[in-house]
Amino acid sequence: MVEGRNVLGVELGGTKAIAVLARETTIIEQVTVPTRGPDETLGELSARLRSWNAIHDIAALGIASFGPICIDPSAPEYGRMYRTPKPGWSGANVAMLAYGLGCPWLIDTDVNGAALAEYRWGAGAGAISLCYVTIGTGVGGGLVIGGRPVHGAMHPEIGHLRLRRAPGDSFAGVCPFHADCIEGLISGPALAARFGGDPALVTDSDPRWNAIAWGMAELAGSILRTTSAQRILFGGGVAGSRPALLDAARSILRDRLGSYLPFLDDQAAQDIGALPALGHRAGPLGAVALADAALEE
């Protein structure tokens, strides 16, 4: 954390976008706008960033965006969206938010940003590896190991893993690319399709939640077996509003993998299937963490 310096952050989500003016982990001002088309949304966010920049001494900008998006600073398409299920956003130039600010800036995924914020200031205390999973409009996962988000050919796209289905689950899935990947099975739009309406109105006792808990457990198990993350945090509206769902997913995870993974006792399951310590602030503070990272590079 760069002490005493003003930074700007943007959390660009599939449903809403949040722009913040922050100093350290204190958010001084915050503006929320609905995510519409890219021209409207990015234009409104850019105007707000420029207005703050005209008044305050801004040290850096961090952009935490939904994806998939190019996060390789050496690539000519840095900051541009790849093909995305979000209508109208394929090819959108998210990097334009930084134009004219005259400060260092960095773009990463919204889940990598949230993972970095939790690693630095939240539930990652004492861990060397952490995965932040969000279940909302889509399903995404950010992975931080040794204090740095994991990048490579692109960024992790765990929401599009195709995993073992719950026994008897015949739901076709809603992902326009893969149908029954984990995003297509347990995201907010998937729940609306499964339940035929607002999932918030469906009680915890409805047996259709069993397939969602199974999917969450399958996803956590895949993350454990491929990354050995010490913490797996479940953010987003679905997990955060359904404590019973997370409890069921932990139970399934222990039952399926406890005899194979020696560390997976009851306490480890609590750490592995935990809620973010920063709550709803994980996303905006993820953008702030990326601004700090821009100054550290």
C-alpha positions as CSV (number, residue, x, y, z in Angstrom):
1,M,0.0,0.0,0.0
2,V,1.3,3.4,-1.0
3,E,0.5,5.5,2.0
4,G,-1.3,8.9,1.9
5,R,-1.8,9.0,-1.9
6,N,-5.0,9.3,-3.8
7,V,-5.9,6.6,-6.3
8,L,-8.8,5.9,-8.6
9,G,-10.4,2.6,-9.1
10,V,-13.1,1.1,-11.3
11,E,-14.9,-2.1,-10.7
12,L,-16.6,-2.9,-14.0
13,G,-19.1,-5.7,-13.5
14,G,-21.7,-7.3,-15.7
15,T,-24.6,-5.6,-14.0
16,K,-23.1,-2.5,-12.4
17,A,-19.9,-0.5,-12.4
18,I,-18.4,1.3,-9.4
19,A,-15.9,4.2,-9.6
20,V,-14.0,5.1,-6.4
21,L,-11.7,7.8,-5.2
22,A,-9.6,6.3,-2.4
23,R,-6.7,6.8,-0.1
24,E,-5.1,3.7,1.2
25,T,-8.2,1.4,2.0
26,T,-10.5,4.4,2.7
27,I,-13.0,5.1,0.0
28,I,-13.5,8.9,-0.1
29,E,-16.1,9.0,-2.9
30,Q,-18.0,6.3,-4.7
31,V,-20.3,6.4,-7.7
32,T,-22.3,3.4,-9.0
33,V,-23.7,3.2,-12.6
34,P,-25.6,0.5,-14.3
35,T,-23.6,-1.5,-16.9
36,R,-25.3,-0.7,-20.2
37,G,-23.6,-0.6,-23.6
38,P,-19.8,0.1,-23.6
39,D,-20.1,3.7,-25.0
40,E,-22.6,4.8,-22.4
41,T,-21.0,3.0,-19.5
42,L,-17.3,3.8,-20.2
43,G,-18.2,7.3,-21.2
44,E,-20.0,8.0,-17.9
45,L,-17.2,6.4,-15.8
46,S,-14.5,8.3,-17.8
47,A,-16.2,11.6,-17.1
48,R,-16.3,10.8,-13.4
49,L,-12.6,9.8,-13.3
50,R,-11.6,13.0,-15.1
51,S,-13.6,15.2,-12.8
52,W,-11.8,13.6,-9.8
53,N,-8.5,13.9,-11.5
54,A,-9.1,17.7,-12.1
55,I,-9.5,18.3,-8.4
56,H,-7.2,15.8,-6.7
57,D,-3.6,14.7,-7.1
58,I,-4.1,11.2,-8.5
59,A,-1.2,8.7,-8.2
60,A,-2.7,5.8,-10.1
61,L,-5.7,4.1,-11.6
62,G,-6.8,0.4,-11.2
63,I,-9.4,-1.2,-13.4
64,A,-11.0,-4.5,-12.3
65,S,-13.2,-5.6,-15.2
66,F,-15.4,-8.5,-16.1
67,G,-14.0,-10.5,-18.9
68,P,-12.6,-12.2,-20.7
69,I,-10.3,-9.3,-21.3
70,C,-6.7,-8.9,-22.5
71,I,-4.5,-8.2,-19.4
72,D,-1.1,-8.4,-21.1
73,P,0.4,-4.9,-21.0
74,S,2.7,-5.8,-23.9
75,A,-0.1,-6.8,-26.2
76,P,-1.6,-4.3,-28.7
77,E,-5.1,-5.2,-27.6
78,Y,-4.3,-4.6,-23.9
79,G,-7.5,-3.6,-22.1
80,R,-9.8,-4.8,-24.8
81,M,-12.6,-7.4,-24.3
82,Y,-12.4,-10.7,-26.0
83,R,-15.6,-12.5,-27.0
84,T,-17.9,-12.2,-24.1
85,P,-21.5,-13.3,-23.4
86,K,-22.3,-9.7,-22.4
87,P,-24.2,-8.3,-25.4
88,G,-22.3,-5.5,-27.2
89,W,-19.1,-5.7,-25.2
90,S,-17.0,-8.0,-27.4
91,G,-14.0,-5.9,-28.5
92,A,-14.9,-3.0,-26.2
93,N,-11.9,-0.8,-25.3
94,V,-11.9,-0.7,-21.5
95,A,-8.5,0.9,-21.5
96,M,-10.0,4.2,-22.6
97,L,-10.8,4.8,-19.0
98,A,-7.1,5.6,-18.4
99,Y,-6.8,8.0,-21.3
100,G,-5.9,11.6,-20.4
101,L,-5.4,10.9,-16.7
102,G,-1.6,11.1,-16.8
103,C,-0.9,8.5,-14.2
104,P,0.2,4.9,-14.0
105,W,-2.7,2.4,-14.6
106,L,-3.3,-1.3,-14.6
107,I,-6.1,-3.5,-15.8
108,D,-7.0,-7.0,-14.5
109,T,-10.1,-9.1,-14.1
110,D,-12.6,-8.1,-11.4
111,V,-12.1,-11.4,-9.6
112,N,-8.3,-11.1,-9.7
113,G,-8.7,-7.6,-8.2
114,A,-11.0,-8.9,-5.5
115,A,-8.7,-11.8,-4.8
116,L,-5.8,-9.4,-4.4
117,A,-7.7,-7.2,-2.0
118,E,-8.8,-10.1,0.1
119,Y,-5.2,-11.4,0.1
120,R,-3.8,-8.0,1.2
121,W,-6.5,-6.8,3.6
122,G,-9.1,-9.5,4.1
123,A,-9.5,-13.2,4.4
124,G,-6.1,-14.0,3.0
125,A,-4.3,-13.2,6.3
126,G,-1.6,-15.9,6.8
127,A,-2.1,-17.5,3.5
128,I,0.3,-17.7,0.5
129,S,-2.4,-18.6,-2.0
130,L,-6.1,-17.6,-2.4
131,C,-8.8,-18.1,-4.9
132,Y,-11.8,-15.7,-5.1
133,V,-14.9,-17.1,-6.8
134,T,-17.8,-14.9,-7.6
135,I,-21.2,-16.3,-8.5
136,G,-23.5,-13.7,-10.0
137,T,-24.3,-12.6,-13.5
138,G,-21.5,-15.0,-14.4
139,V,-19.0,-17.3,-12.6
140,G,-15.4,-16.2,-12.4
141,G,-12.4,-17.0,-10.3
142,G,-9.3,-15.0,-9.5
143,L,-6.1,-16.7,-8.1
144,V,-3.4,-15.0,-6.1
145,I,-0.2,-16.9,-5.3
146,G,2.7,-15.3,-3.3
147,G,1.0,-11.9,-3.5
148,R,0.6,-11.7,-7.3
149,P,-2.5,-12.5,-9.4
150,V,-1.9,-15.5,-11.7
151,H,-1.6,-14.6,-15.4
152,G,-0.3,-16.6,-18.3
153,A,-1.7,-17.1,-21.8
154,M,-4.7,-15.1,-20.5
155,H,-6.3,-15.2,-17.1
156,P,-8.0,-18.0,-15.3
157,E,-11.4,-18.8,-16.7
158,I,-12.6,-21.3,-14.1
159,G,-16.3,-20.3,-14.7
160,H,-16.1,-22.2,-18.0
161,L,-14.8,-25.5,-16.6
162,R,-17.1,-28.4,-17.5
163,L,-17.4,-30.4,-14.3
164,R,-19.1,-33.6,-13.1
165,R,-22.9,-32.9,-12.9
166,A,-25.0,-33.7,-9.8
167,P,-26.7,-37.1,-10.1
168,G,-30.0,-36.7,-11.9
169,D,-29.4,-33.0,-13.0
170,S,-30.6,-32.7,-16.5
171,F,-30.6,-28.9,-16.8
172,A,-29.2,-28.0,-20.2
173,G,-27.2,-24.9,-19.1
174,V,-27.4,-21.3,-20.3
175,C,-23.8,-20.5,-21.3
176,P,-23.9,-19.3,-25.0
177,F,-20.4,-20.9,-25.5
178,H,-20.4,-24.1,-23.5
179,A,-24.0,-24.6,-22.4
180,D,-23.4,-26.7,-19.2
181,C,-20.1,-25.3,-18.0
182,I,-20.2,-24.4,-14.3
183,E,-21.3,-20.8,-15.2
184,G,-24.0,-22.2,-17.4
185,L,-25.2,-24.3,-14.5
186,I,-25.1,-22.1,-11.3
187,S,-24.8,-18.4,-12.4
188,G,-27.6,-16.0,-11.7
189,P,-29.1,-16.4,-15.2
190,A,-28.8,-20.2,-14.8
191,L,-30.8,-20.1,-11.5
192,A,-33.5,-17.9,-13.1
193,A,-33.8,-20.5,-15.9
194,R,-33.8,-23.4,-13.5
195,F,-36.4,-22.0,-11.2
196,G,-38.5,-20.2,-13.8
197,G,-38.2,-16.9,-12.0
198,D,-36.4,-15.0,-9.3
199,P,-34.2,-17.4,-7.3
200,A,-34.4,-15.1,-4.3
201,L,-38.1,-16.2,-3.9
202,V,-37.1,-19.9,-3.7
203,T,-36.8,-21.3,-0.2
204,D,-33.6,-23.0,1.0
205,S,-35.6,-26.3,1.4
206,D,-36.2,-26.5,-2.3
207,P,-34.4,-29.7,-3.5
208,R,-33.3,-27.9,-6.7
209,W,-30.6,-26.1,-4.7
210,N,-28.9,-29.5,-4.2
211,A,-27.5,-29.3,-7.8
212,I,-26.2,-25.8,-7.1
213,A,-24.4,-26.9,-3.9
214,W,-23.0,-29.9,-5.8
215,G,-21.7,-27.6,-8.6
216,M,-20.0,-25.3,-6.0
217,A,-18.4,-28.3,-4.4
218,E,-17.2,-29.6,-7.7
219,L,-15.7,-26.2,-8.5
220,A,-13.9,-26.0,-5.2
221,G,-12.6,-29.5,-5.5
222,S,-11.2,-28.7,-9.0
223,I,-9.5,-25.6,-7.7
224,L,-8.0,-27.5,-4.8
225,R,-6.6,-30.3,-7.0
226,T,-5.1,-27.9,-9.6
227,T,-3.8,-25.0,-7.4
228,S,-3.8,-26.2,-3.8
229,A,-5.2,-22.8,-2.8
230,Q,-5.2,-22.4,1.0
231,R,-8.4,-20.2,0.8
232,I,-11.3,-20.3,-1.5
233,L,-13.7,-17.5,-1.0
234,F,-17.2,-17.4,-2.5
235,G,-18.4,-13.9,-3.3
236,G,-21.3,-12.6,-5.4
237,G,-25.0,-12.4,-4.7
238,V,-25.7,-16.2,-4.9
239,A,-23.3,-17.4,-2.2
240,G,-23.6,-14.3,0.0
241,S,-27.4,-14.5,0.3
242,R,-27.6,-18.3,0.9
243,P,-25.5,-19.4,4.0
244,A,-27.3,-22.8,3.8
245,L,-26.1,-23.3,0.2
246,L,-22.5,-22.7,1.2
247,D,-22.9,-25.1,4.2
248,A,-24.2,-27.8,1.8
249,A,-21.4,-27.2,-0.6
250,R,-18.8,-27.7,2.2
251,S,-20.4,-30.9,3.3
252,I,-20.4,-32.3,-0.2
253,L,-16.8,-31.3,-0.7
254,R,-15.7,-33.1,2.5
255,D,-17.7,-36.2,1.6
256,R,-16.2,-36.4,-1.9
257,L,-12.6,-35.4,-1.2
258,G,-12.0,-35.7,2.5
259,S,-10.6,-39.2,2.3
260,Y,-8.2,-38.2,-0.6
261,L,-6.9,-34.8,0.5
262,P,-5.4,-35.2,4.0
263,F,-5.7,-31.5,5.0
264,L,-9.5,-31.3,4.3
265,D,-10.8,-31.5,7.8
266,D,-13.8,-29.4,9.1
267,Q,-11.7,-26.3,9.8
268,A,-10.0,-26.5,6.4
269,A,-13.5,-26.8,4.8
270,Q,-14.5,-23.6,6.6
271,D,-11.4,-21.8,5.3
272,I,-11.8,-23.2,1.8
273,G,-15.5,-22.4,1.5
274,A,-15.5,-19.0,3.2
275,L,-17.2,-15.7,2.5
276,P,-15.0,-12.7,1.7
277,A,-13.9,-10.8,4.8
278,L,-14.3,-7.5,2.9
279,G,-17.9,-8.3,1.9
280,H,-19.3,-5.9,-0.8
281,R,-16.1,-3.8,-0.5
282,A,-14.0,-6.6,-2.1
283,G,-14.7,-5.5,-5.6
284,P,-14.0,-1.7,-5.3
285,L,-11.0,-2.4,-3.1
286,G,-9.8,-4.8,-5.7
287,A,-9.6,-1.9,-8.1
288,V,-7.7,0.1,-5.4
289,A,-5.3,-2.9,-5.0
290,L,-4.6,-2.8,-8.7
291,A,-3.9,0.9,-8.6
292,D,-1.4,0.2,-5.8
293,A,0.1,-2.6,-8.0
294,A,0.5,-0.1,-10.9
295,L,2.6,2.1,-8.6
296,E,4.7,-0.9,-7.4
297,E,5.6,-2.1,-10.9
